[in-house]
């Protein structure tokens, strides 16, 4: 899932070294916007055409959306979930539906938003490759693919409609990896389920689990995040724990060895937010600065290079970040002035700068004053969202 990060200090954006490209959206446009890959209709604009600049999602006003989570891992199965800020907390979904991930009782995809069956009173959503989560009254509902037990219902049978994750209550934060779930309970404990081939469940083993299990040794956690095959947790004292797949250094512990138990991310102090992307990770510090680590073959860390990093490094030209999200090989950030920056791979126009040129430094997808406060991406693919 994505998180908002607001600072009360004066807003500033360091433009030194920033690769600025023209932004094509009108400031204060009222709609949720999407751009990039769209073969499954995951941009929600009624078409399946690639979009190199931000375009409106049909009928979905930014002011009505509390949270948006992008799912999918290729052109066929990419989709999105949007939580509309209505009195009944309903959820709308659009895009690919090969595994019932739209939650409407069918496997028919659609390029425009429509309701997930039977959901109201929802407070949070998250999305994996072929499945979705919603939190309602502290309990987690799940739907879609369940090959690795990622629906947490004690089986490996998929469903096209929401069902309850077993034995899990008082959930305050939810995250979805490619095939696993991570939940934070109000007592500060972390629970995981689903695929564990790379240790991404943090249970000191690589066995899949089809019901939630408590991650040993984690207490006082206040935030969780999930990449494709790795997981992050931020504790109350501002430290960050990581576990799972680490071939690209995404655990940030100066290693490329997987870990099935939580390890400390090195060289981080005063962390205010954490974000796990496909195969890379970010932390926003108390002073608004951003640190990045993990895979960087397309410049998705934003440090001006294409060298993967096993410990956190500064992101160049970015300050006062309010929200951040990352897909397979690209990253988005929204700043306090309402601008949206993007960096990394751009083969499908996912940077939103009217080009298909990759950039290891931030480019402008939406200008200051756009009204945007949050961003999202597909789980491990090439679609982007701003709202």
Secondary structure as UniProt FT lines:
FT   TURN            16..17
FT   TURN            27..28
FT   STRAND          31..36
FT   TURN            39..40
FT   TURN            42..43
FT   STRAND          51..61
FT   HELIX           62..64
FT   STRAND          65..71
FT   TURN            75..77
FT   STRAND          79..84
FT   TURN            87..88
FT   STRAND          91..95
FT   TURN            98..99
FT   TURN            101..102
FT   STRAND          110..115
FT   TURN            117..118
FT   STRAND          122..127
FT   STRAND          131..136
FT   TURN            137..138
FT   STRAND          139..144
FT   TURN            147..148
FT   TURN            150..151
FT   STRAND          159..164
FT   TURN            166..167
FT   STRAND          171..176
FT   STRAND          180..185
FT   TURN            186..187
FT   STRAND          190..194
FT   TURN            197..198
FT   TURN            200..201
FT   STRAND          209..214
FT   TURN            216..217
FT   STRAND          221..226
FT   STRAND          230..235
FT   TURN            236..237
FT   STRAND          240..244
FT   TURN            247..248
FT   TURN            250..251
FT   STRAND          259..264
FT   STRAND          271..276
FT   STRAND          280..285
FT   TURN            286..287
FT   STRAND          290..294
FT   TURN            297..298
FT   TURN            300..301
FT   STRAND          309..314
FT   TURN            316..317
FT   STRAND          321..326
FT   STRAND          330..335
FT   TURN            336..337
FT   STRAND          340..344
FT   TURN            347..348
FT   TURN            350..351
FT   STRAND          359..366
FT   TURN            368..369
FT   STRAND          375..377
FT   STRAND          383..386
//
